[in-house]
Amino acid sequence: MSNHLKSNSDESIVLDVTPESAGWQYLSFLIVKISAGQVYLHQTEDTELALVPLAGAGAVQTGVGDFALKRAGVFQEKPSVLYVPPGQEFGVISDCSFEFALGAAPAEGRYPLRLFRPDEIRSEVRGGGAARRQVHHTLAHPMPAERLILYEVYVPGGAWSGYPPHCHDGYGGSAHLDETYYFRTDPANGVALHRNYRRDTSFEEIFAVRDTDLVLVTQGFHSTSAAPGSNLYFLNYLAGELLDDARKTPPYDDPDYAWLKEDYTSNLMRLPLMG
């Protein structure tokens, strides 16, 4: 299976990643799009799950009540996020159209079903210079979950995200986390680049990603850049060895580039050169 996936816009299941298809241990990921009158049913079984609306509106019917979710679009507003523990069944129905993401990971059921509101999602601007971006802690510590970690990231055209590159595959003592990158661009014909690599050059992937593409981070350091004129959004689901409060553990930065965090413009070339 390629680590760069294209959406199937003609189907209700737009993207579908399982641990078996990805060749990893923990994370499952779906993009679902239903039209008016359609119903999507799901059983969490032995996993915890987080549902993130992307566009449109729908109702999630659960054993403890119904939850109305809506979102004008990923570039317009923060989402509400529905957390569902193991052993639950739910249905999603819409009277218009509704597109949403589902990510799941093995869990024991330590936390109850809960709706996180947009005002509970912390936002911050990270980096500097050409690596300035906005990060939303969509389901990240201290928001409770067993394994799941979610971020939404906004990258202006011409900027980088995840720089310096970082890893969470065991290298440098880092914990192992599976991770998906689901991309949207503004405008819709925008383009970005995503890189996964190892420092010893034994592994490298570089993908030209477009609107609604998905990239799997199976190993190595990684970072993303948005082309000039192409504003970028991506949704990260992560799950792995880190449990509960340990989910706050940071990744491991590539030591070749970690110095950038001290001053993102310290080695900036000034133009024009040479008179």
N, C-alpha and C positions, 0 to 999 in steps of 0.2 A: 504494500500500500504506500502511495506517495504521501509525503508529509505536507503537501500543498493540495488542498481540496477545493473544487469548484462547487458552488451551490446548484442544486437542481430546482430551478424556479417553477417547473411544471408539476411538481409534486407537493403534497402537504408536508411531508418530511423533507425539508430542504437540505439538511445536512445530518448525518448520523455517524457518530464515532463511538465505538465500544472499546473496552480494554483489549479485546481480541483483535479487532481490526487495526488498532493503533500499535499493538505489540507492547503495551505497557500494562501496569498493574491496577491503577486506581480509578482513573477518570473516565466517565462517559459524558457525551455531549451531543445535544440535538438542537437544531433550529427547526421550528414548526411554524407553518403558516396555514391558517384556516380561513375560510370565507364564511359569509352569512349562513347560519343554520348548521354548519358543520360542528361536530363534536370530536374532541381529542381526548382519549382515555389513557391513563397512565397508572401503573402500580410501582411504588418505590421499592418494594420487596426488602432487601437487606441493605439499602443505600439511603443516605440523606440526599436531598435534592433542593436546588435553588432555581426558581423560575424568574427570569428577567424579561419584562415586556420590551419589545423593540419598536413596534409601530402598531397603531390601531387600538382597539379596545375589546375586552372580553371579560367573562366571569369564570372564576375558578371555583368549582363546587367540590367541597371536601366534607369529611365526616364531622367536622366541628363548625361548619358554616361556609357561606359563600363569600368570595372576595372579588370585588370589581377592580380590574386593572386597566389602565389606559396609558398611552404615551404618544405624544404628537410625533416624536422621532428622536433618535439618539443624539442629534445635534441640537435639539430644542429644549429638553428637560431631563432631569434625573428620573429614574424609575422608582416605583415601589417594587420590593423584592419579596417573593413568597418562599419561605423556608419550610420544607416538608420532611419530617423524619421518616425512618424506616417503617414498613408495615402499613403504609397508607395507600388508599386509592383515591384518585381525583379525576374530574373531568373539566375540560375547558370548552366553553361555548361562546360564540360571538354572533351578534346580529348585524355586523358589518364585515370587517376583516380584522385579523389579529395575528401578528407575527411575534414570536417569543422564543427565548433561549431556555434550554433546560440543561443543567449539569448535575451529575450525581457521583457519589463516592461511597465506598463501604463505611457503614456506621453502625453503632450499637443502639442508638435511640436515646441519647442523654439529653436532648433538647426538644422542646415541644414545637408543634407547628406554629409559625409566627409570620406576620406580615411586617416587614421593615419599611417605614415610610421614607420619602425623599429627604426629609429634614434630619433623619438619623444617619445619612450617608455623608461622611466627612470628605471634604474636597481640599486639595492643596496644589500649589504650583511648585514643580520640582525643576532642578537643573538650572541652566543659565545659558546665555549665548545661543548657539545653534542647537542646544539640547534642552530647551525650555518646553515643558509640556504640563498639562493639568491632569491630575490623577484623582479619581473618585474611588473611595474605599467602599465598594458596593456591598461586599460581605467579607470584611476583613477584621481581624482582631482590633478592638475588643468585642465586636459583634459576635455572638455565639454561634459556633458550628463545631462539628467534630474534626473533619478534614478539609471541608471546602473553604476556598479563599477566592474572592472575586474582586476584580478591579475593572473600571472603565477609564480609558486614557484618551486624551485629546491632544493631537499633535498639529501645530500650524504647518502649512505648506513650507517646505524648505528646511524643516527642523528634524531632529532625531529624538527618539525615545529609547529608554533603556540604555543610556550612555553615561558612564562607561558600561560596556556589556557585562552581563552577570550570568551566573549559572546556578542551578539547584539540582545537580545530577550526581552528587557525591564528591565531586572534585573540590579540593581545598577544604574538605571537611563539611561541605554543605549537605543539607538534608535533601533527599530525593523527592521531587515534586513533578508530576505530570502537568502539562500546561497546554491550553489551546488559545490561539489568537484568532478572533473573528473580526474581520475588517469591514468598515464602511467608509466611503470617501465622500467628500463634498468639494466639487461636483461629483455626480455619480460616475463620470468617466475618468476620475482621478486614478493615480497610480502611486504605489509605494514599494519599497524594497524591505525584505526581511531576511536576516542572516542568522543561521545557527552554525557554530563552529567549535572546534577544539583547539587549544593553544598549540598542541603538537602537530597540527595540520593533518591529522589522520581522518578528520571528518569536517566537511564544510558543505552547507547548503545556502544558496542565495535565491530567493523567490521574488519575482515581480508580481505583487499582489494588487488586486483590483477590488472594487466594491462587491461585498458579500463573499469574498474568499475566506478560507480557513487555513491556518498553518498549525501544525502540531510541533511542539518543542519536546522532542524525545531525548535529547542529550545536548550538552555543550553550552557555551555562552551564546547569548542572543541579543539582538537590538533591531530597531526598525527605523526607517527614514521615510519621510513624506516628500514627494516631489514638489518643487515650487508650484504654487497654484492649486495643490491638492491637499486640502485639509483632511486630517485622518482621525478616525475613531477606531478603537479596538476594545473588545470585551475579552478579558482574561478570566478563564476558570482554571484554578490550580487545585490539586489534591495529591497527597502523598503521605510521607512518614510523619509529618508534623501533626500533632493532635491538640485540640482545645487551645489553651493559652500559648502553647509552643508555636502556633500559627503566626505569631508576631516575629519569628526568627527571620532576619533579613537574608537575602541571597548572597552569594560570594562574587565580588567584582573581579574582573580580569585585572590582575596586578599590572599588566602593561599599560593600562589606561586609567587606573584608579585615581591617579594624580589629578585628573580633570575635575574631580569634585572640589578640589581646593580653589580652583579658578578656571572656569570654563573658557575664558578668553586669554589665558596666559601665553598661549602659543599661536595667537591669531595673526595670520598674515595681513598686513596693511597694504592696500592698493592705492595708487599705482606703485609698482616696483621700479627700481633702477632709473629713476629720473623721468 
